[in-house]
Amino acid sequence: MLSEKTLVSVGLFVAGFFSLGEGIIGGREAAAHSRPYMASIQVAEGDRVKHECGGFVVADQWVMTAVHCLPTGANGRKVVLGVHSLSLGEDTKQTFDILELHNHPEFNPDNYDNDIALIKLDRPFNASEAVKVVAFLRAGGVNPDTDAEVETAGWGSLDNLGSRPDTLKEAVIQVVRSTRCQRSDYFGKKFTDNMICAHKLCPDPCDRPHKMEDSCDGDSGGPLLYNGVVVGITSNGGKKCGQIKKPGIYTIISHYTEWLDGIMGLRPDA
Ligand SMILES: *[C@@H]1O[C@H](CO)[C@@H](O)[C@H](O)[C@H]1NC(C)=O
């Protein structure tokens, strides 16, 4: 299997035909530590570490993310909590090794179906203003309807050329009707019932450099929030960011309650 670094280079070479993940196009800088559940998954690159994917804290020792962020295992990656700036030595940061990685066993690399993973940190985090758990939607909970406003956040690319922000970005986007994302000029059959798609058109005339707000390379694994509860995981690469007919794709978390509870030991009989 190609290393992700190779994949990213190849992706850039073919002008973003393939992207490792998702990031924020348009949007704005988040207030520092206003989303204290955000996690940065980082990989060693020489003697430095580099942000690769997002995630979010769901319990004292657990971070949720996307399978396609770590498809072949943790391979020495670190999880950093309490981050606003990736580069600064913020005293809010807490860094962890990955004790366990649970990739969903039915993840499909062809269309990213079941793109949901859980990371067990090597120790519980210390709760602070900068590091807190976020609630996620369980089976029976209400997912956002078409046109509902949802939020996403991450440290992903700002454009299709891969320029990365140093601080956390966020964007308000809108859910797109699933039947539209199933159309052959959108994602066709690759778009499954386990996915939500969302984006936002910039009002016309558009005063931003990018016409669309969207997630883009580098923020896979991050959250999609509806009324402050995480309902989705930023999932699908394989597309350019900010294209009209290619909204961002998010894994619907409420479809995996039993699997998640089993792993985190929340099921009484587990
Ligand atoms: C939490 O705080 C204690 C006491 O300051 C420290 O020893 C420990 O390493 C901290 N844990 C983490 C995860 O940073």
The ligand as an ORCA input file, in Angstrom:
! r2SCAN-3c Opt
* xyz 0 1
  C      -2.620     15.346     34.036
  O      -2.106     16.111     35.099
  C      -1.188     15.388     35.935
  C      -0.830     16.300     37.112
  O      -0.397     17.551     36.661
  C       0.024     14.970     35.118
  O       0.917     14.233     35.906
  C      -0.453     14.111     33.957
  O       0.628     13.766     33.116
  C      -1.504     14.862     33.142
  N      -2.063     13.973     32.136
  C      -2.027     14.262     30.854
  C      -2.787     13.347     29.988
  O      -1.432     15.230     30.385
*
